[in-house]
Amino acid sequence: MSSDPLTPDVSARICRHMNGDHAEAVMNYARYYGGIKDPQTAKMILITSETMELEVDGDALEIKFDHTLTDSEDAHHTLVAMLKAMPKSSG
């Protein structure tokens, strides 16, 4: 996996990948980290070094990371770790 700085283009690439291939994971981020009890739709719209921004049922939701992301590889590992940290009932 290449390790690219978190530029707007890299953020867009990550968001396209997550929304296209991991839509259920995005819903789970909204549920577990965003506290949305029963989201109907969730879409990742931006990744920065500090946060992921989702659109959940038409509303903006910002979820802070537990550390400052350094690059795209760190973003990948962090997103995976966040999924693994969820209780099984969340996902």
ZIDADA-V34909 format. One line per field, one symbol per residue. ss: DSSP state (h for helix, s for strand, l for the rest). phi: phi as a letter, one per 30 degrees, with the letter a starting at -180 (. if undefined). burial: # if it has 9 or more other C-alpha atoms within 8 Angstrom, else .. A space follows every 10 residues. Layout:
ss = ???
phi = ???
burial = ???
//
This chain:
ss = lllllllhhh hhhhhhhhhh hlhhhhhhhh hhllllllll lsssssslll ssssssllss ssssllllll lhhhhhhhhh hhhhhllhhh l
phi = .dcceddedd eddddedddd cbdddddded dddciddbdc bbbdcabcdc bccccchicd bccdddaddc addddedddd dddddddedd b
burial = .....#...# ##.##.###. .##.###### ##.#....#. ########## ######.... ###.#...## #####..... ..#..#.... .
//
